[in-house]
Amino acid sequence: MSQVNYSAMSDAELKQYFLRNRQDKAAFQAYLDRLNQQPHKIIASPDDPDFDEKIQAAIRQQLEAAKISSD
């Protein structure tokens, strides 16, 4: 069996590879490692008075981005 070069794959390619090869534990670990390296954007803290508004805006933004990328 040939060795797979996960680092040569884009994030999307690695995700698709793992989804097609769920038994490949090294691919899963590489995917998790890559996810953990990405910065996490904090939208709002629980005690923020505009919490609901900020969360809804973030969801709308994600939906728009997904719609644009699927076109």
Steps between C-alpha positions, in 0.01 A plus 500: 500500500636842406554779751252790476639854526234682705703821516484531122119504514293813543265514797205408277692213336607360837143516628366321191779241520418426862127478430571245225757310711359504852712201602817707442575614855806696388282705262258569784785614725645720224156657449457567874852642525431734214168614651669569833766714331239739363416804710159495666302820466300595809167646394356595840532407864198355686457813710503731196171696485497463118576127512195384299541771237870423452440125472221548247720735295784245503262225386369719216858575397588128494190420295583775249859378470378144442250619239766701315750213502240255366411723203 
